[in-house]
Amino acid sequence: MIAVVVPTIRPEQLEIFKKAWAGQFEKYKVSLYVVYDGTLPYVETNNAKYTLEDIMGIDKDLIYNFNDGVRNLGFAKAYMDNADIIISLDDDVLPAGDT
């Protein structure tokens, strides 16, 4: 499985991202892991939400919110889901042709 981890604090930008990448994610069967940063960060994938505690358990203090390190929560969840390849993109990165 190919996983793409995208941290975000901007719902409107995330919608642009999803629309721009939808065709390629479908073509290559990519699973999207959106990491929502904030006071209580969580990961959304396959229409399910996973909290910091769901993913990290007693090690939840290893993930810091309100900085770029929050994307590690998405890496951890993708790893738990047995992803073969994990790619991280920012929510403002759009495709240029068939990537």
Buried (B, 14 or more C-beta within 10 A) or exposed (E): EBBBBBBBBEEEBBEEBBEEBEEBBEEEEBBBBBBBBEEEBBBBBEEEEBEBEBBBEEEBEEBEBEEEEBBBBBBBBBEEBEBEEBEBBEBEEEEEEEE
